[in-house]
Amino acid sequence: MRKKCWDNNIYIVEKPTQKGYVNGGHTVKLNLVMNKKIVKFGSKEYKQNSRLLEDAVDMFYREVYRIYLN
């Protein structure tokens, strides 16, 4: 599913909410990038390298696949 999205230039990109270094990492928002353009900005924040973030990325790829590539 992810590979098919990537083959069609569709990516879910993590964008830190702040600049600089913080022990444990900043929170991130997820953006939908299609053909090198951000088409959807995320509003919910996730802790970097967390299981919740991984689950959210998986869910977004499933939804993008269902909507755009199915």
LOGUPA-470740 format. One record per residue: residue in three letters; residue number from 1; x, y, z of N, C-alpha, C, O, CB in turn; chain. Coordinates in nm, 2 decimals. Glycine has a CB too. Layout:
residues N
<'ala', NUM, <X, Y, Z>, <X, Y, Z>, <X, Y, Z>, <X, Y, Z>, <X, Y, Z>, 'A'>
...
END
This chain:
residues 70
<'met', 1, <0.08, -0.12, 0.00>, <0.00, 0.00, 0.00>, <0.09, 0.13, 0.00>, <0.07, 0.22, -0.08>, <-0.09, 0.00, 0.12>, 'A'>
<'arg', 2, <0.19, 0.13, 0.09>, <0.28, 0.25, 0.09>, <0.35, 0.26, -0.04>, <0.37, 0.37, -0.09>, <0.37, 0.24, 0.21>, 'A'>
<'lys', 3, <0.40, 0.14, -0.09>, <0.48, 0.14, -0.21>, <0.40, 0.20, -0.33>, <0.45, 0.28, -0.41>, <0.53, 0.00, -0.24>, 'A'>
<'lys', 4, <0.27, 0.16, -0.33>, <0.19, 0.21, -0.44>, <0.17, 0.36, -0.43>, <0.17, 0.44, -0.53>, <0.05, 0.14, -0.44>, 'A'>
<'cys', 5, <0.15, 0.41, -0.30>, <0.15, 0.56, -0.28>, <0.28, 0.62, -0.33>, <0.27, 0.73, -0.40>, <0.12, 0.59, -0.13>, 'A'>
<'trp', 6, <0.39, 0.57, -0.28>, <0.52, 0.63, -0.32>, <0.54, 0.63, -0.47>, <0.59, 0.72, -0.52>, <0.63, 0.55, -0.25>, 'A'>
<'asp', 7, <0.50, 0.52, -0.53>, <0.51, 0.51, -0.68>, <0.43, 0.62, -0.75>, <0.47, 0.66, -0.86>, <0.47, 0.37, -0.73>, 'A'>
<'asn', 8, <0.33, 0.66, -0.69>, <0.24, 0.77, -0.74>, <0.27, 0.91, -0.68>, <0.19, 1.00, -0.69>, <0.10, 0.74, -0.72>, 'A'>
<'asn', 9, <0.39, 0.92, -0.62>, <0.44, 1.05, -0.56>, <0.34, 1.10, -0.46>, <0.31, 1.22, -0.45>, <0.45, 1.15, -0.67>, 'A'>
<'ile', 10, <0.30, 1.01, -0.37>, <0.21, 1.05, -0.26>, <0.28, 1.01, -0.13>, <0.32, 0.89, -0.11>, <0.07, 0.98, -0.27>, 'A'>
<'tyr', 11, <0.31, 1.11, -0.04>, <0.38, 1.08, 0.08>, <0.31, 1.15, 0.20>, <0.24, 1.25, 0.18>, <0.53, 1.14, 0.06>, 'A'>
<'ile', 12, <0.33, 1.09, 0.31>, <0.29, 1.15, 0.44>, <0.42, 1.19, 0.51>, <0.51, 1.11, 0.53>, <0.21, 1.04, 0.53>, 'A'>
<'val', 13, <0.43, 1.32, 0.53>, <0.56, 1.38, 0.58>, <0.54, 1.43, 0.72>, <0.44, 1.50, 0.75>, <0.61, 1.49, 0.48>, 'A'>
<'glu', 14, <0.63, 1.40, 0.81>, <0.63, 1.46, 0.94>, <0.70, 1.59, 0.95>, <0.81, 1.61, 0.90>, <0.70, 1.36, 1.04>, 'A'>
<'lys', 15, <0.63, 1.69, 1.00>, <0.68, 1.83, 1.01>, <0.69, 1.87, 1.16>, <0.59, 1.88, 1.22>, <0.59, 1.93, 0.93>, 'A'>
<'pro', 16, <0.81, 1.89, 1.21>, <0.83, 1.94, 1.35>, <0.75, 2.07, 1.37>, <0.75, 2.15, 1.28>, <0.97, 1.95, 1.38>, 'A'>
<'thr', 17, <0.70, 2.08, 1.49>, <0.62, 2.20, 1.52>, <0.71, 2.32, 1.56>, <0.67, 2.43, 1.57>, <0.52, 2.18, 1.63>, 'A'>
<'gln', 18, <0.84, 2.29, 1.60>, <0.93, 2.39, 1.64>, <1.07, 2.36, 1.59>, <1.10, 2.24, 1.55>, <0.94, 2.40, 1.80>, 'A'>
<'lys', 19, <1.16, 2.46, 1.59>, <1.30, 2.44, 1.54>, <1.38, 2.42, 1.66>, <1.35, 2.45, 1.77>, <1.34, 2.56, 1.46>, 'A'>
<'gly', 20, <1.50, 2.36, 1.64>, <1.60, 2.34, 1.74>, <1.60, 2.20, 1.80>, <1.52, 2.12, 1.75>, <1.57, 2.44, 1.85>, 'A'>
<'tyr', 21, <1.68, 2.18, 1.90>, <1.70, 2.05, 1.96>, <1.63, 2.05, 2.09>, <1.64, 2.14, 2.17>, <1.85, 2.02, 1.98>, 'A'>
<'val', 22, <1.55, 1.94, 2.11>, <1.49, 1.92, 2.24>, <1.51, 1.77, 2.27>, <1.49, 1.68, 2.19>, <1.34, 1.95, 2.24>, 'A'>
<'asn', 23, <1.56, 1.74, 2.39>, <1.58, 1.60, 2.43>, <1.44, 1.53, 2.43>, <1.35, 1.57, 2.49>, <1.64, 1.59, 2.58>, 'A'>
<'gly', 24, <1.44, 1.42, 2.35>, <1.31, 1.35, 2.33>, <1.24, 1.39, 2.21>, <1.14, 1.32, 2.17>, <1.23, 1.37, 2.45>, 'A'>
<'gly', 25, <1.28, 1.50, 2.14>, <1.22, 1.54, 2.02>, <1.10, 1.63, 2.04>, <1.03, 1.63, 2.14>, <1.18, 1.42, 1.94>, 'A'>
<'his', 26, <1.08, 1.71, 1.93>, <0.96, 1.80, 1.93>, <0.84, 1.72, 1.89>, <0.85, 1.60, 1.85>, <0.98, 1.91, 1.83>, 'A'>
<'thr', 27, <0.72, 1.78, 1.91>, <0.60, 1.72, 1.85>, <0.60, 1.75, 1.70>, <0.66, 1.84, 1.65>, <0.47, 1.78, 1.92>, 'A'>
<'val', 28, <0.53, 1.66, 1.63>, <0.52, 1.68, 1.48>, <0.38, 1.68, 1.44>, <0.29, 1.63, 1.50>, <0.60, 1.57, 1.41>, 'A'>
<'lys', 29, <0.36, 1.74, 1.32>, <0.23, 1.73, 1.25>, <0.25, 1.65, 1.12>, <0.36, 1.66, 1.07>, <0.17, 1.87, 1.23>, 'A'>
<'leu', 30, <0.15, 1.59, 1.07>, <0.16, 1.51, 0.95>, <0.10, 1.60, 0.83>, <-0.01, 1.65, 0.84>, <0.08, 1.38, 0.96>, 'A'>
<'asn', 31, <0.17, 1.60, 0.72>, <0.13, 1.66, 0.60>, <0.12, 1.56, 0.49>, <0.20, 1.47, 0.48>, <0.22, 1.78, 0.56>, 'A'>
<'leu', 32, <0.02, 1.58, 0.40>, <0.00, 1.50, 0.28>, <0.07, 1.57, 0.16>, <0.03, 1.69, 0.13>, <-0.15, 1.47, 0.25>, 'A'>
<'val', 33, <0.17, 1.51, 0.10>, <0.24, 1.57, -0.01>, <0.21, 1.49, -0.14>, <0.23, 1.36, -0.14>, <0.39, 1.57, 0.02>, 'A'>
<'met', 34, <0.16, 1.55, -0.24>, <0.13, 1.49, -0.37>, <0.20, 1.56, -0.48>, <0.19, 1.69, -0.49>, <-0.02, 1.48, -0.40>, 'A'>
<'asn', 35, <0.29, 1.49, -0.55>, <0.36, 1.56, -0.66>, <0.44, 1.68, -0.61>, <0.44, 1.78, -0.68>, <0.27, 1.60, -0.77>, 'A'>
<'lys', 36, <0.51, 1.66, -0.50>, <0.60, 1.76, -0.44>, <0.53, 1.89, -0.39>, <0.59, 1.99, -0.37>, <0.70, 1.80, -0.54>, 'A'>
<'lys', 37, <0.39, 1.88, -0.37>, <0.32, 1.99, -0.32>, <0.24, 1.95, -0.20>, <0.18, 1.84, -0.20>, <0.22, 2.05, -0.43>, 'A'>
<'ile', 38, <0.24, 2.03, -0.09>, <0.16, 2.00, 0.03>, <0.02, 2.03, -0.01>, <-0.02, 2.14, -0.04>, <0.21, 2.08, 0.15>, 'A'>
<'val', 39, <-0.07, 1.92, 0.00>, <-0.21, 1.94, -0.03>, <-0.30, 1.94, 0.09>, <-0.41, 1.98, 0.09>, <-0.25, 1.84, -0.13>, 'A'>
<'lys', 40, <-0.24, 1.89, 0.20>, <-0.32, 1.89, 0.33>, <-0.23, 1.90, 0.44>, <-0.13, 1.82, 0.46>, <-0.40, 1.75, 0.33>, 'A'>
<'phe', 41, <-0.25, 2.00, 0.53>, <-0.18, 2.02, 0.65>, <-0.25, 1.95, 0.77>, <-0.37, 1.97, 0.78>, <-0.16, 2.17, 0.68>, 'A'>
<'gly', 42, <-0.17, 1.88, 0.85>, <-0.22, 1.82, 0.96>, <-0.25, 1.92, 1.07>, <-0.18, 2.02, 1.08>, <-0.13, 1.71, 1.01>, 'A'>
<'ser', 43, <-0.34, 1.89, 1.16>, <-0.37, 1.98, 1.27>, <-0.34, 1.91, 1.41>, <-0.31, 1.98, 1.50>, <-0.51, 2.03, 1.27>, 'A'>
<'lys', 44, <-0.34, 1.78, 1.41>, <-0.31, 1.71, 1.53>, <-0.16, 1.69, 1.55>, <-0.09, 1.67, 1.45>, <-0.38, 1.57, 1.53>, 'A'>
<'glu', 45, <-0.11, 1.71, 1.67>, <0.03, 1.69, 1.70>, <0.06, 1.56, 1.76>, <-0.02, 1.50, 1.84>, <0.08, 1.80, 1.80>, 'A'>
<'tyr', 46, <0.17, 1.50, 1.73>, <0.21, 1.37, 1.78>, <0.35, 1.38, 1.83>, <0.43, 1.46, 1.78>, <0.21, 1.26, 1.66>, 'A'>
<'lys', 47, <0.39, 1.30, 1.93>, <0.52, 1.30, 1.98>, <0.61, 1.22, 1.89>, <0.57, 1.12, 1.84>, <0.53, 1.23, 2.13>, 'A'>
<'gln', 48, <0.73, 1.27, 1.86>, <0.82, 1.21, 1.77>, <0.85, 1.07, 1.81>, <0.87, 1.04, 1.93>, <0.95, 1.29, 1.75>, 'A'>
<'asn', 49, <0.87, 0.98, 1.72>, <0.91, 0.84, 1.74>, <0.82, 0.76, 1.84>, <0.87, 0.68, 1.91>, <1.05, 0.84, 1.79>, 'A'>
<'ser', 50, <0.69, 0.80, 1.84>, <0.60, 0.73, 1.93>, <0.52, 0.63, 1.85>, <0.50, 0.63, 1.73>, <0.51, 0.83, 2.00>, 'A'>
<'arg', 51, <0.46, 0.53, 1.92>, <0.37, 0.43, 1.86>, <0.25, 0.50, 1.80>, <0.20, 0.46, 1.70>, <0.34, 0.32, 1.96>, 'A'>
<'leu', 52, <0.20, 0.60, 1.87>, <0.08, 0.67, 1.82>, <0.11, 0.74, 1.69>, <0.02, 0.74, 1.60>, <0.04, 0.78, 1.93>, 'A'>
<'leu', 53, <0.22, 0.79, 1.67>, <0.26, 0.85, 1.54>, <0.27, 0.75, 1.43>, <0.22, 0.77, 1.32>, <0.40, 0.92, 1.55>, 'A'>
<'glu', 54, <0.33, 0.63, 1.46>, <0.34, 0.52, 1.36>, <0.20, 0.48, 1.32>, <0.17, 0.46, 1.20>, <0.42, 0.40, 1.42>, 'A'>
<'asp', 55, <0.11, 0.46, 1.42>, <-0.03, 0.42, 1.39>, <-0.10, 0.53, 1.30>, <-0.18, 0.49, 1.21>, <-0.11, 0.40, 1.52>, 'A'>
<'ala', 56, <-0.08, 0.66, 1.33>, <-0.14, 0.76, 1.26>, <-0.09, 0.76, 1.11>, <-0.17, 0.78, 1.02>, <-0.11, 0.90, 1.32>, 'A'>
<'val', 57, <0.04, 0.74, 1.09>, <0.09, 0.74, 0.96>, <0.03, 0.62, 0.88>, <0.00, 0.64, 0.76>, <0.25, 0.73, 0.96>, 'A'>
<'asp', 58, <0.03, 0.50, 0.94>, <-0.03, 0.39, 0.88>, <-0.18, 0.42, 0.84>, <-0.22, 0.38, 0.73>, <-0.03, 0.27, 0.97>, 'A'>
<'met', 59, <-0.25, 0.48, 0.93>, <-0.39, 0.51, 0.90>, <-0.41, 0.60, 0.79>, <-0.49, 0.59, 0.70>, <-0.46, 0.57, 1.03>, 'A'>
<'phe', 60, <-0.32, 0.71, 0.78>, <-0.33, 0.80, 0.67>, <-0.29, 0.74, 0.54>, <-0.36, 0.77, 0.44>, <-0.23, 0.92, 0.70>, 'A'>
<'tyr', 61, <-0.19, 0.65, 0.54>, <-0.16, 0.59, 0.41>, <-0.28, 0.50, 0.36>, <-0.31, 0.49, 0.24>, <-0.03, 0.50, 0.43>, 'A'>
<'arg', 62, <-0.34, 0.43, 0.46>, <-0.46, 0.35, 0.42>, <-0.57, 0.43, 0.36>, <-0.63, 0.40, 0.26>, <-0.51, 0.27, 0.54>, 'A'>
<'glu', 63, <-0.60, 0.55, 0.42>, <-0.70, 0.64, 0.38>, <-0.67, 0.70, 0.24>, <-0.75, 0.71, 0.15>, <-0.73, 0.75, 0.48>, 'A'>
<'val', 64, <-0.54, 0.74, 0.22>, <-0.50, 0.80, 0.10>, <-0.51, 0.69, -0.01>, <-0.56, 0.72, -0.12>, <-0.35, 0.85, 0.10>, 'A'>
<'tyr', 65, <-0.47, 0.57, 0.02>, <-0.48, 0.46, -0.08>, <-0.62, 0.44, -0.12>, <-0.66, 0.43, -0.24>, <-0.42, 0.33, -0.03>, 'A'>
<'arg', 66, <-0.71, 0.44, -0.02>, <-0.85, 0.41, -0.04>, <-0.92, 0.52, -0.13>, <-0.99, 0.50, -0.22>, <-0.93, 0.40, 0.09>, 'A'>
<'ile', 67, <-0.88, 0.65, -0.10>, <-0.94, 0.76, -0.17>, <-0.89, 0.78, -0.31>, <-0.96, 0.80, -0.40>, <-0.92, 0.89, -0.08>, 'A'>
<'tyr', 68, <-0.75, 0.78, -0.32>, <-0.69, 0.82, -0.45>, <-0.65, 0.71, -0.54>, <-0.64, 0.73, -0.66>, <-0.57, 0.90, -0.42>, 'A'>
<'leu', 69, <-0.62, 0.59, -0.48>, <-0.56, 0.49, -0.57>, <-0.64, 0.36, -0.58>, <-0.60, 0.27, -0.65>, <-0.43, 0.45, -0.51>, 'A'>
<'asn', 70, <-0.75, 0.35, -0.51>, <-0.83, 0.23, -0.52>, <-0.93, 0.23, -0.64>, <-1.00, 0.13, -0.65>, <-0.91, 0.21, -0.39>, 'A'>
END
